[in-house]
Amino acid sequence: MMARNSDGELEEQSTEGYQEAAFEAFMCPLTKQVMQDPVTIETGQTFEREAILKWFRECRDNGRRPTCPLTQSELRTTDINPSIALRNVIDEWRARNDEKDLEKACNALRLHPEDDEDDTLRAMAYISQICQ
């Protein structure tokens, strides 16, 4: 992305390094999304709470005993345990990325916003989203 430096000269700005990639452990194997509320089942596998509860409902509705969707092991219980440590790490990761994105958006607004209206609008929309 091109932006003006403090001397008013156009220069290439790197957008790399703003986002930390999600670790595989952050991803729910069922939804393929970063988990909001990770829970662990009897097999030790971790899933997004709503996704595993839906899986258990589907097992029940289809007349099957509940299984682990990854190992296919039949479960003795459908008890779930919150994975508080994992949730905290994911929350910290999100906060770091939000902070970096907010910094990037603020910089885009500071550096001659009239140069690229699309960048300015994206930055303002992102700041608005973060503030909600």
N, C-alpha and C positions, 0 to 999 in steps of 0.2 A: 504494500500500500504506500502511496506517495503522500508525504506530509511536509509542511514547512517547518524548518528548525527555528531556533530562537533568533537567527539572523535573517529569517524570511526566505531562506533558500530551500527549494524543493529537494527532498532526499527520501530514499527508500527507507521505510520503517518495517522492521520485522514484526510479523504477527506470531511467530513461533515462540513457544515458551509461555504463552499466556494460559493455556489449559494443561493441567496435569491429566494424563490419561487415566481412565478408571482401571483399577486392578481387576483381574478376573474374579477374585473373591467377592467383589462388590456386586457382581452380576447374578441375578436370579437365573438358574438353569431353565426355568419354565417360561419366564417372560422375556429373557435376554435383555433386561433393563437393569439399571443400577437400582438396588433395593432401597426402599424407604423404611420398611419395618421388617428386618430379617429375623427369621425364626428357625430353630433347629428341630428336626424330628428325631425319632428313636434311632435311626441309622447314623446320625451325626451329620447328615446333609443339611444345608441351609438354603432356605427359599424365602421369597417375599410372602408375608403372611397371607394376603388375599389369594395368591396363586396356589399355595399348598392347600388352603381351606377349600378352594374350588376343586382341586384335584380330589380331595377326600370326598366331597359331595358327589362328584362324578362317579367315583368308585361305588359309593353307596347307591346312587340312583341306578347304576347299571347292575346292581346285585353282586358286585365283587367285594371281596375283602380289601381293605385299604393296603396299598403298597407304596413303596418309595418309588417315585417316578424315575429316579436315576439308576438305582440298583435292582429294581423290580422285586425287592425283598418284601414279603408279606409282613405287615406291622402288627404288633400285639396291641398297640395303642396309637391313637391319633393325637396324643398330647403334643403340644408344641411349646418350646421354650424360647423366650426372646433372646436374641443374640445382642446383648447390650453393648459389648465391646466393639463388635463389628459395626453396629449402628453408629456408635460414637466416632469411629474412624471414618465412616462414610460421610457423616455430618461435617467433620473437620475438612475432609477433601472437598466437599461441596462449598464450604465457607471460603477455603483458599481459592478455588476457581472463581467463585462469585466476586471475591475481592480483586482478583486479577482482571476479571472482565470489567468490573466497575472502574478500575484504574485505567484500563484501555479506553473505555467509553468516555471518561472524563478527559483524557488526553486528546481524544478525537475532537471533543468540543472546544478544548483550549487552543488547539493549533489551527487557527484560521478556518472556522467551520464553513465559511462561504465557499471554500474550494471544492467540496464534494458534498452536495446536499444529501445524497443517499447515505453516506457514512454518518453524517450528522443526525439524520432521522433514525438510523439504526441505533446509534449511541443513545439518543434521547429515549427511544422505546425501551432499550435495555435498562437504563437507569430507572425509568418509571416502573418496570417490572420488578426490579430488585427492591424498590421502595415500598411495594405493596405488602 
